[in-house]
């Protein structure tokens, strides 16, 4: 059977296309199966690092609060009445016993004058009674002599003795009256002295509430504060109180005086806990001879508990806890390893390393950072 030329040509084209498709597929499969022999490059991680240094560290406890004067006294008048005059103003320095103000004392002066007159009358009465007593004594003695001689009846002697006893009673009454009016005079003079209002302490006037002519109410006329020494009171926990002792040095910083440090000391620790917050009250005193510190200023006191020199120091963030141990991440070359350390004093920003590190060793600035095992690092000085 004979085939046409067209049929042979189409068949040849189909066979050729199939051959080329099979060849292409085999080539692709061969390329995909070939392994990649190029090794990946190791990744280097940049990490902030710090260097352990040698220095002095102080363990301390910080407390904050507002400054108050050592003493603050409200000066009030002891007597009712209008103010005659006020002699001081806010900011004035006063000494103990200095006159602050006077109360209108015209009525009081009149009472004193009356008491003085009463004393004079009582003295005159006493003198009169004493003269009468002296005369009664003479009459009694004369009557007794005459009675003994039989020249005077018993009735006259009894009358003389009765008169003597009456004169004694009059003299005693006059003496008591004089004592009574003298007491009244002393009381009126004391009241008169109370019309002068004086300062009970040495200090500065920090408050004035009335002017001349005013009738004082519940408020004091002035308030005097002793600013020669300021106090900072705060509460501390039981553990903190156990580490403190009166006399400890305190560095005091005041927001209103940036850059200035004032030196004080721990004056007292309350011997009993406050049941409301379970805190012990402590009192830090700061000398204020230059009057730089003012009442009400916000301050922070740092109490120095202990001091160590030539200590190996790192930032507190460079130490962390891992599996119950305190560790740092030490950097040597491009490798990092965990190193167990023993801590000493801490000041809030730095920690003393007693064992595990030496001065000059490099560690991660933040020990909490997690790095995969075998990670290579490049240390960058921490800028904090």
Residue pairs with C-beta under 8 A, 6 or more apart in sequence:
42 376
43 375
43 376
44 334
44 376
44 377
44 378
45 371
45 375
45 376
45 377
45 378
46 377
46 378
46 380
47 331
47 336
47 364
47 365
47 369
47 371
47 377
47 378
47 379
47 380
48 364
48 365
48 366
48 379
48 380
48 381
48 382
48 383
48 384
49 331
49 362
49 363
49 364
49 365
49 379
49 380
49 381
49 382
50 314
50 315
50 318
50 362
50 363
50 364
50 365
50 381
50 382
51 360
51 361
51 362
52 312
52 313
52 314
52 353
52 357
52 358
52 359
52 360
52 361
52 362
52 363
53 312
53 313
53 314
53 359
54 310
54 311
54 312
54 313
54 359
55 310
55 311
55 313
56 307
56 308
56 309
56 310
56 311
57 307
57 308
57 311
57 313
57 344
57 345
57 346
57 347
57 350
57 352
58 304
58 305
58 306
58 307
58 308
58 345
58 347
59 304
59 305
59 306
59 307
59 345
59 346
59 347
60 302
60 303
60 304
60 305
60 347
60 348
61 236
61 240
61 243
61 244
61 302
61 303
61 305
62 300
62 301
62 302
62 303
62 348
63 232
63 234
63 236
63 282
63 284
63 300
63 301
63 303
64 234
64 298
64 299
64 300
64 301
65 232
65 233
65 234
65 298
65 299
66 232
66 296
66 297
66 298
66 299
67 230
67 231
67 232
67 254
67 286
67 293
67 294
67 295
67 296
67 297
67 298
67 299
68 230
68 231
68 232
68 233
68 295
68 296
69 203
69 206
69 225
69 226
69 227
69 229
69 230
69 231
69 295
70 226
70 227
70 228
70 229
70 230
70 231
70 285
71 201
71 203
71 225
71 226
72 206
72 223
72 224
72 225
72 226
72 295
73 199
73 200
73 201
73 203
73 223
73 224
73 225
74 220
74 223
75 100
75 197
75 199
75 200
75 220
75 221
75 222
75 223
75 224
76 197
76 216
76 220
76 221
77 83
77 101
77 103
77 194
77 195
77 197
77 216
77 221
78 194
78 197
79 103
79 108
79 191
79 194
79 195
81 103
81 104
81 105
81 107
81 195
81 215
82 103
82 104
82 213
82 214
82 215
83 101
83 102
83 103
83 104
83 210
83 211
83 212
83 213
83 214
83 215
83 216
83 221
84 101
84 102
84 103
84 104
84 105
84 195
84 212
85 101
85 102
85 212
86 100
86 101
86 208
86 210
86 211
86 212
86 221
86 222
87 99
87 100
87 101
87 102
88 94
88 98
88 100
88 101
88 205
88 208
88 222
89 205
89 208
90 205
90 206
90 207
90 208
91 204
91 205
92 204
92 205
93 203
93 204
94 100
94 199
94 202
94 203
94 204
94 205
94 224
95 199
95 202
96 199
96 200
96 201
96 202
97 198
97 199
98 198
98 199
99 196
99 197
99 198
100 197
100 198
100 199
100 221
100 222
100 224
101 197
101 210
101 221
101 222
102 195
102 196
102 197
103 194
103 195
103 196
103 197
104 195
105 192
105 195
108 188
108 191
108 192
108 195
109 192
111 188
111 191
111 192
112 185
112 188
112 189
112 192
114 188
115 181
115 184
115 185
115 187
115 188
115 189
116 185
118 181
118 184
118 185
119 178
119 181
119 182
119 185
121 181
122 174
122 177
122 178
122 180
122 181
122 182
123 178
125 174
125 177
125 178
126 171
126 174
126 175
126 177
126 178
128 174
129 167
129 170
129 171
129 173
129 174
130 171
130 174
132 167
132 170
132 171
133 164
133 167
133 168
133 170
133 171
135 167
136 160
136 163
136 164
136 166
136 167
136 168
137 164
137 167
139 160
139 163
139 164
140 160
140 161
140 163
140 164
142 160
143 152
143 156
143 157
143 159
143 160
143 161
144 157
144 160
146 152
146 156
147 153
147 154
147 156
147 157
197 221
199 224
200 224
201 224
201 226
202 226
202 228
203 224
203 225
203 226
203 227
203 228
204 224
204 225
204 227
204 291
205 222
205 223
205 224
206 223
206 224
206 225
206 295
207 220
207 222
207 223
208 221
208 222
208 223
209 216
209 219
209 220
209 221
209 222
210 216
210 219
210 221
225 295
227 288
227 291
227 293
227 294
227 295
228 287
228 288
228 289
229 285
229 286
229 287
229 288
230 285
230 286
230 288
230 293
230 295
231 267
231 283
231 284
231 285
231 286
232 252
232 264
232 283
232 284
232 286
232 299
232 301
233 281
233 282
233 283
233 284
234 281
234 282
234 284
234 301
235 274
235 277
235 279
235 280
235 281
235 282
236 244
236 279
236 280
236 282
237 278
237 279
237 280
238 273
238 278
238 280
241 269
241 280
241 282
243 305
244 266
244 269
244 282
244 303
244 305
245 266
245 269
246 265
246 266
246 267
246 268
246 269
247 265
247 266
248 265
248 266
248 303
248 304
248 305
249 263
249 264
249 265
249 303
249 304
250 263
250 264
250 265
250 266
250 284
250 286
250 301
250 302
250 303
250 304
251 261
251 262
251 263
251 301
251 302
251 304
252 261
252 262
252 263
252 264
252 284
252 286
252 299
252 300
252 301
252 302
253 260
253 261
253 262
253 299
253 300
253 301
253 302
254 260
254 262
254 293
254 297
254 298
254 299
255 297
255 298
255 299
256 294
256 297
256 298
257 292
257 293
260 292
262 286
262 287
262 292
262 293
263 286
263 287
264 284
264 285
264 286
264 287
264 301
265 284
265 285
266 282
266 283
266 284
266 303
267 283
267 284
267 285
268 282
268 283
269 280
269 281
269 282
269 283
270 280
270 281
270 282
272 280
273 279
273 280
274 280
274 281
284 301
284 303
286 293
286 301
293 299
306 345
308 344
308 345
308 352
311 344
311 345
311 352
311 353
312 352
312 353
312 354
312 357
312 358
312 359
313 350
313 351
313 352
313 353
314 328
314 350
314 351
314 353
314 357
314 363
315 349
315 350
315 351
315 365
315 382
315 384
316 346
316 348
316 349
316 350
316 351
317 365
317 366
317 367
317 368
318 328
318 351
318 363
318 364
318 365
318 366
318 367
319 326
319 327
319 328
319 341
319 343
319 351
319 353
319 367
320 326
320 327
320 328
320 367
320 368
321 327
322 338
325 340
326 340
326 341
326 342
326 343
327 338
327 339
327 340
327 341
327 367
328 338
328 339
328 341
328 353
328 356
328 357
328 363
328 364
328 367
329 336
329 337
329 338
329 339
329 363
329 364
329 367
329 369
329 371
330 336
330 337
330 338
330 339
330 357
330 361
330 362
330 363
331 362
331 363
331 364
331 377
331 379
332 362
334 376
334 377
334 378
335 376
335 377
336 364
336 371
336 375
336 377
339 356
339 357
339 363
340 356
341 353
341 354
341 355
341 356
341 357
342 353
342 354
342 355
342 356
343 351
343 352
343 353
343 354
344 351
344 352
344 353
344 354
345 351
345 352
346 352
357 363
362 379
365 382
365 384
371 377
